[in-house]
Amino acid sequence: MTIITAPNGYGKTICLKIIHSIFNLNFMYFAELDFDQISLTTDKGTLSIVKTAVVKKSRDIKQVSLFSHEEINGESPFFDEDIVLFDNKQNELEVPKKLEIVMQFDGVIKIHPINLDEHYELYRRHLDESHVFLSRMDYDRWTDRRPGLRRNYSFEEAIEAFGLPDLSEERFELPKWLVDFCKNQKTYFVQDQRLILKKNDKNSRNDFFTNAIERYSERLKSKIRDSSVKVSMNSQQLDSTFPKRLVTSKDKYDNFDKNELIEALEKIQDKRKKLMKYDLLSQDSSLDNEIEVDHIEENDVKVLNLYVLDTNKKL
């Protein structure tokens, strides 16, 4: 275990996200990252990411005055100076359009250009294709149409909410040496704020934050309830048709292998014990009637074979 410690704002998380993004072929992460060159050295060689073409995005912030300069009844306005809500400034953001991936190992240098616009387009298309509940509002804005979850997403917010798509390397047209280097190491990024989740208020435009444990526990309880209903319905159907299937399919369940049957019954009993341990199966459940697997007669084979098939479906 390696522990990296430093004051807030020194770049610990950025370094970890860089490593995670490289090994997951997520080069879109570097689109708005401020850097000239990043190098990652491993025992498989040194991979460098270099910014090549840079486009400056500018954003005008308009100056808004609360009062008109016109005279009122021949007199000047109440205030000599305007009350300004926004300064008339420009914010410039350097956004790389292309990256250059350079690989060095044993004196060999390999180079591959990355067109970020093409990667961006692939991710946008994936959002349209794989999330049917999202509707495109604009070039890079979507709205969630699900009842009770209606909210709008920018491209960055959509990726954060639904995760980075696992697109195949072929769609990116990446060279084999780059894929082999990145896929050589599997990484998992655990967010520092994983216990706090952002939730959209459908009655307003504001987001609020909720406890992740509470949300996940509610989701888990809901899944258990739904599963219990399905199990009950499935069990009733199997039990009601058991005699008929047993009588009408006499030869189907006659295949007798005592060892396989005993092994199947033991697995069922093990699964019951695990489910009962976590209260997913009640202690007084009819499924808990253990069978003495060492005392199986040939007359019992057909019944037990059908019983094993039904019980596995129920469990």
Secondary structure, DSSP 8 states (H G I E B T S, - for coil): -------TTSSHHHHHHHHHHHHTT-GGGGSS---SEEEEEETTEEEEEEE--EEEEEEEE---BSS-SS-BTTB--S-SS--BSS--EEEEEEEESEEEEEEEETTEEEEEEEEHHHHHHHHHHHHHHH-TTEEEEETTEEEE-STT--EEEEHHHHHHHH------HHHHT--HHHHHHHHTS------TTTTEEEEE-TTSS-EEEEEHHHHHHHHHHHHHHHHHHHHHHHHHHHHHHHHHHHHHTTTTT----HHHHHHHHHHHHHHHHHHHHTTSS-TT-GGG----TT---GGGHHHHHHHHHHHHHH-
